Structure formats: structure tokens, C-alpha cells
Amino acid sequence: MGSWFWPEGALAVLMVGTFALGAFRLKLPISIAMGLASVAGALFGGFGLPVRHLVEGMFGYLDTVLIIACAMIFMKAVQGCGLLDSLAAWTVRRFKGHPVLLCVAVTLLIMLPGMITGSSTASCLTTGALVAPVLVSLGVPKAKGAAAIAMGAIYGMIAPPIDIPVMIIGGGIDMPYVGFTRPLLFATVPLAVLSSLWLLLPHLKGFQGESEELEAKLRAMEEVPLTPLLFLPFGVLVGLMGLESLFKGVLSLGMPLQFLLASGAAFLVGRRSNPLSVAREAVRDAMPVLGILMGVGMFIQIMTLTGVRGFLVVSCLAVPLALLYPVMGISIPLFGAVSAFGSASVLGVPFVLALLGKDQVVVSSALALLAGLGDLMPPTALAGIFAAQVAGEEDYFRVLRHCIVPAGLTVLWGLGMVAAANPLAALLK
């Protein structure tokens, strides 16, 4: 039911404008700016201050919030036991004489936390923070190294097994999160390899011989020997996921509990750390993402209440087929300035409905890839900001400039997947 006070189109402009005012001019946290935009939408939509809807919206992504928080605790526990440091040092030592392989290995290492948590922030703050100084020692400029970390973090966020934008799209069209592994690997791995070669290879090819600075960094990272026992947390996590899949309907731990149990295993091996301190640090690092998710929930709840969301769905369905692909390629990443997750919910769902003749799994995977680019869009730009931070680059816009070519290739790749969704589905399933 549409609002009676302002038409839906005007309300959409009002809400986005209020968000932009709060984020850009008032320099409010993104989550607060989204809450302010939600309140403005409700007031001018004629619904007053609907506290129930605002609170309900805040908890709309509670499952996702719990998954990200617990997955972040797991990654911090794994980092605390010394596995990530030792693995990063081993990777550089093993491949530093082979620049192409080193590019690929470093990028896959950056992607790993995002694949597990579904958050680009996790990749930037864990493995991204580890490899950033190493890349600088290998001769990679800070801005380019940060760009490689940002792109790897985004591809990790979209890669399986955890892809939150796809889960959000699936929730909007009642599609289970099943059969996405191969399409998501096809969507991310080739792009991750190409972007790493574009950003890192020219500098790594010029690296000659040994570097005392690099050797000192690697020795510091090798405090804990890389042994099979150190991989126990990942073994526990994979085992729990496998058991739940095997005994579906009988054993149902849920992903948050699986991550917490696997975190417990991390405290039994390698370097000793304080579980409470690790949990506090993990939740503190995850708080910007968790806050944004709660703000997105409020924003979308009010858009639904006032009819703005329905207006956007109808507008997407009315786009002529000739313009559908350019509109998708521009609007989905740009809406990520609000949030990549919000983009998946507000625009991803209607575009999937507009493409019902194509395989929904492949289309959803491609649209999630486009939504992931939202983490490069100011003012949120989570991947760009955190990657610049860990690399020691003060101006994150310098990082974003180096991301333009990989991001453009990503848009073309995603739209190509949508265009060829049915043939790809036959190959990948």
C-alpha cells in the first residue's frame, strides 16, 4: 500500500537524499545516517514515528549479524593462534621466485576470511593486514597493494561457502541457498586472478633477490611453526558443516554455533591467547558492518512500509529489455554506496524477478557480484577504506582509482553471466 502523504518516487529521492546529507555533510556514521533517512521516510510518508517498524527493521538481518559476528570471532581466533601469520609467510617464501603464482596465492589468501565470513571487512582486517607490509617490501606501492587487497576482499565476500548478498536475494524470492558453489566460483576466481595480475604482477616481476626488510617481516610472522595441527580449527569447522549436511533435519547447530565451536579449537593449538580479548576485538572490528546491516534493515523496512520498495520493483520490471543490462550494471553497484547488502535486497530481488526466463541461481550469483562492488562506493566504501587503512595509505580515493579497471571488468563479467545464464547453468550445475 502506497503512502498517502508523499508519492513513492518522491519518498525514494527524499530517503536517499537524507542519507547522503547525513553521511557526506554531517559526517554521521553510515548506520546512523540510514536510521535518519528511515525516520524521514516514515514522517513524510504519513506514518509518524513507527517505533515498531524501526525496531523490527533493525533485527531484520539478525541471522546475518550473528553469522558475521561469530565468523569474525573465528577468524580472530585463527589469527591469534598464529595460523594466518605462518601461512602468509609460507606463501611468500614458497612463491616469491614465481611472480605469477605469488600474485594468485596472495589473492586467494586475502579472499579466505571473506569466503568464511561473507564480509569484505574481515578479509581486509585479517589476511589483508598481514600481506600489506609484505607487498610493500616486495616493491608494490601502498595504493596498489591496498587496491589488490580491496578487490580480493570483495571477491572473497562473494565466493562460496558464505555469500550474504545471494542469501539476501534468495530470501526475497524464496530460493534456498543450494547449488551456488560452482556459479559463485565461476563469478569470482577468474576475476580475482586477473585483478591480482593487473595490480601486482608489474611490481613483483621487478623484485630482485633477497631483502633484509622482507626477511625480517617473514621471520616475525613465523613465530609459530606451520604444522598440520595448526589447521585444527578449519578441520573442526569443515567437520561440523559436513555433519550438519549429512544429518540434515536431525543435527542443526546453525552457523553461528559452528563458528564458535571451531573458535574453541583455535585456542587449543599454536600461540595462546585470551578468548575474551579475542571475542571483544572481533566484535569491535565487525561493529561497522553489523551497524550498517541494522541500518539497512530499518531503511528497507520503511521503504516497504511506505511503498517505496514496491515502486522500485515495478520500475525495474518496467525497464525495456534493451536498457535492462546497462541499468543493472550502473544501479546495483551505485546503490552499494548505501550498502552492498541493501543493494542486494532493494535492487537484486526485483532484477531477478525481471529475468525469470533465465536460471535464477546463475543470475543471483551475477547480481551478488555486482552488489559486492558496492563496498568500493563512497561514502561507505568499506573495502576501500579498510584496505587503505591496513596498507598505510592515507587517501583511500587513490586506492579506489586503481580499482577502476578491475571493477569495470567485474561489471562486464557479471552482465555477461546474466546474458548467458542458461548455457552457464547447464555447464556449472
N, C-alpha and C positions, 0 to 999 in steps of 0.2 A: 504494500500500500504506500503510495507516494505521500510526500509531505504536503501539507496544505498551506504552509507559510511561504516558503521559497520553492521554486521549481527545482527538480533534481539536478539539472545541469548547472544551475547557479550555485547550488549547495556543494557540488563537487569542486567547483572553482574556489568557493569560499574555504572549504576544508583544506585543500591543497595549499591555498594562499596563506591561510593561518599557520599551517605547519611550516611553510617556507619562512614566514615572518619570525616565528619563534626560533627556528634553527639558525637562520642566517643573520637576522638583525639583532635579535635579543640574546643570541648565543646560548640558548637553553639546551640542556641535554635532549637528544633525539626523542627519548621516551616521553619526556615532559612536553615537548613540542607536539607530539602526536596526541597526547592527552588533551592539550589545549585545543587542538583542531577538532577533536571529538566533541568537546563541550560546546565549541562554537557551532558545529554542525547540528547538534541537538537543539540548541537555543533557537537558531534561525530556522530550523525545520519545524518549530512549533511544538517541541516535546519538552520544553523546560530543561530541568537538570535531572535526567533519568538515572539516578544513582544505581538502580538495579542493573540496568543495561551496561553502565560503565564498569561495574564490578564483574558482571558476567563476562564482559569482553576481556577484561584483564586476565581472567582464568581460562579463556578460550583455548589457549595453547599450553595448558598446564602439562599435558603429557610431553610435549616437545621441550618445555622448560626443564622438566625433570630429567629427560634423556640427556640434554646438553650439560646440565649441572653435574650429573653423575659421570658422564663420559669425560668431562673436564677433570674431575677428581681422579679418574683412572689414568688419564694422560699425565697429570702432575705426579701421581704415584709412580708411574713408569719412569718418568724423568727423574724423580727423586732417587730411585734405586740405581740409577746410572746407566740404564739400558740405552736411552736415546743418545747420550753423550758418546758412549762406546761405539754404538752403531754408526753414528755420524763420522767418528774418527776412522773407523774401519773402512767405511765407504770411500773417504777421501784418499786414504793410503792405498787402497786396492785399485782405484781407477784414476789417480792423478796423472798417470802416464798415458791415459787414453781419454782425451778431452770429450769426445762424443759420448762415451759410456759414462763419464763423470757427470756430464750435463743431465743425462737421463736418470742416473742413480740419485743425484741430489734432488731432482724434482720429485721423484717418487717418494723420497724420504720426507720432503716438505708436505706432500699430499697425505701421508699416512694419518696424522691426527684428524684432519678434516674428514677422511673416509670413515673414521671411527665415531667421531662426534657429530658430524653434519654441520660443522661450524668452521668457517674460514679463519675466524679469530683464534681457534685452538691451534691451527697449523702455524699461524704467524708467531704466536707466543711461545710455542714449544720448539719444534724442529726448525722453524724459521729463525728463531733467536739463536739456535745452535749453529746453523750453517752460515748466517750472515757474516760474522767476523772471519770465518774460514774463506768465504768467497772474496772478501776484501783482501785477504792475504794472498789469494791466488791471482790478484790483479783486476778483479771485477769492480767497477765504480759502484759506490754506495747506492746511487739511484737505480742503476740497472740491476744490481743484486736484489734490492727491495722489490723491483718490478717482477723479477723472477719468483720471488717469494710470494708476492700478492697473487700472481697468476696461478702458481702451483697450489696455493691455499684455496682459491676458487674452484679449480678443477677437483681438488680433494673433497671439497664440500659437496660437489655434485656426484662424485664417484661412489659406487657401492662400497660397503653394505648399507650405510645410513645416508639417505638423501632426503632432507626435510622438505625442500620445495616440492618434490614429487609426492611425498606423503600428504602435503597440504592440498595439492591438486587432486590427488586421489580421494581425499576426504570430501572434496567439493562435488565429486561426480560419482561417489560410492564405488570406487575402483580399489580393490585390495592391492597392497604393496607386494605383488608377486610377479616374477618374470622380468624384473628390471635390471638384473645384473649385467647381462650382455649388452643391452642397449645403452646403459649408463657407461660401461667401459668403452664402448664404441664412441660415445659422445665426448669422453674426457681424455683418454690415454693418448690418442694421436695428437690432439691439440696440446697436451702437456709436453709431449716430446718436441713438437715443432716450436712452441714458445720458448722452451729452455734452450734449444739450439739457436734461436734467433737472438735471445738476450745474453746468453752466457758464452757460447762457443767462440766468438771472435776474440774474447779476452782470455779464455782458458787455453786456446791454441798458442797464445803468445807466452804462456808461463814456461819458464826455463829452469830446470834443475831444482835444487833444494832451497828452501827459505827458512832462515832461523826463526823468523816470526811465526811462520806456519807450523814448524816443528814444535815450537813451544806451546802453541794452541792445541795441537793434537795430543801432546803428552799430557796436558792438563785435562783433556777430555777422556783420557784412557785410565783415569784413576781406578775404575772398576773394570777388571778383565771381561772381555766379551765371551761368555761361556753359554752353553745351551740352557743351564739353569736360569740364567738371567731372562730367558724368554717365557718363564713360567706364567706371568700374568696374561700374556696373549694366549697361551695354551689353555688356561682356565676359561678365558672369555670365549674362545672358539668352542671349547668343550661344552660350556653351558648353552651357547646358542645352538649347537648341534643336538644336544639332548632335548631342548625345547622343541626343535623342529621335528625330531624323531618321535617324541611322545606328545605331539600336538593334541590339546584337549585334556591331557592328563597332567602334564607338568607345565605350569605357566608362571614363571618367575617375573617376567617383564624385563625390559631392557635396563631400566634404572638399577634394579637389584642385581642383574648380571654384571653391570659395570662395577658396582660397589663390592661384590664378592671377588671379582678379578682384581680390584684395587687392593683388597686384603692380601692377596697372593704377592703383590708387588712389595709389600712391607716385610716379606719373609726372605727376600733374596737381595743380593747386592748391597749397596750402601744403605745404612739405616737412616730413617727419617721419622719425624713425628707425625702420625696420622692426622691429628687435629690441625696442626700447622699446614699440612698439605691440603686438607679439605678447605681451610679458610682461604688459602692462596688461590685455589682453583675456583671457588665461588666468587672471590673478588675479581679475578680475571674474566670470569664468564658474565659478570653482572651487566656490562654494557649490552651484550647480546640478549640476556634474559629480560632486561628492562625494555629493549626495543620490541621483543616479542609481546610483552604485556601491552605496550603502547599500540602495536599493530592490532592486537585483539580488540582493544577499545575502539580504534579507528574503524575497523571493519564492522564491528557490532553496530556502531552508529550509522555507518554507510548503509547497512542492511535495514536498520530501523527507519531511516528517512527515505529509503527508496533509491539512494544514490547507487548502490551496488547493482540493483536491478536495471537502472538506467545504463550503467556501464556494460552490463551483459547484453542488453538489447542493442546498444550501439555497436558492440563488437560483432554481433550476429548480423547487423545490417551493413557491415563494411563490404563493398564489392570485392569479389574474389581477386581481381587484378591488384587491389590495394592491400589485401589482407596480409601478404608477406612483408611488405615494407612497414606496415603499421605494427606488426608483431615485432619486427627487428628493431624498431625505434622505441615503441611504448613500453615494452616489458623491461628492458634494461633501465630506461629512464625512470620508470616508476620505482626502481630499486633505490632511488635517492630517498624514498620513504623507508623502504626495507625490501631486501630480496625476498623475504618470506611474505611480506604484504603483496609484492608484485605477483608472486605465485598464486596467492589466494584471489586477489581482486581481478587480475587480468588473465592468469593462467587458466583458470576454470572456464571462463566464457570462450576463450580461444579454442580450448579443447572441444567444447560443445559446438563451435562453429566448424570444426573439422571432423565431424562424426563419421565421415566416409573413410577416414584414414585410421590406421592402427593406433589405438589410444595409448598403448604402452610406449611406443616409439615417439609419438607426438608429445606426450607428457615429459619424456626424458629430454627431448629437444627444448621444450619450453622451460624446463627447470634449468637447463644450461644457460638460456638467455636470461632467466631471472637471477642466476648466480652472478652475472656481470653487474647487478645492482650494487654489489659490495665494492665496486670501483667508483660509484657515482657520488659526488659531493651532494649534501654535506656529510652524510653518514660515512660512505667510503671506508667501511671497516677494514677491508683487506689492505687498501692503500695506506691508510693511516697507521695501522699496527705494523705493517711491513716496513714503512719508513722509520717508525719508532725503533724497531729492533735492529735495523741497519745503521742507525745513527744519522739518518738523513732528515734535516730539519724541515725542508719544504716538501710535503707529500705530493704537491702538484708536479714536481719534477719526476716523481715516481709514476704518476698517472700518465704523463706524456710518453714514457717508454712502454706503457701498456696499450697504447692506441692500436698498434698493428696487431698484436695477439688478440685484442678484444674484437677488432673488426673481423679477423679470421674466424673467431668464435661465433659471431653473429651469422656469418655466411654458412659455417658448418651446421649450426642449429637450424637455419632455414632450409638448408639442403636436406637435412634429416626429415624435416616435416614434409617437404615435397616428395621425397622418396620413401615415405613411412611404410607403405605396404610391401614393396620389394625388400626393404631392410628387415621388416618383421619376419619375412619368410627366411632370411639368411641368419638372423640373430636368435631366433627362438628355437 
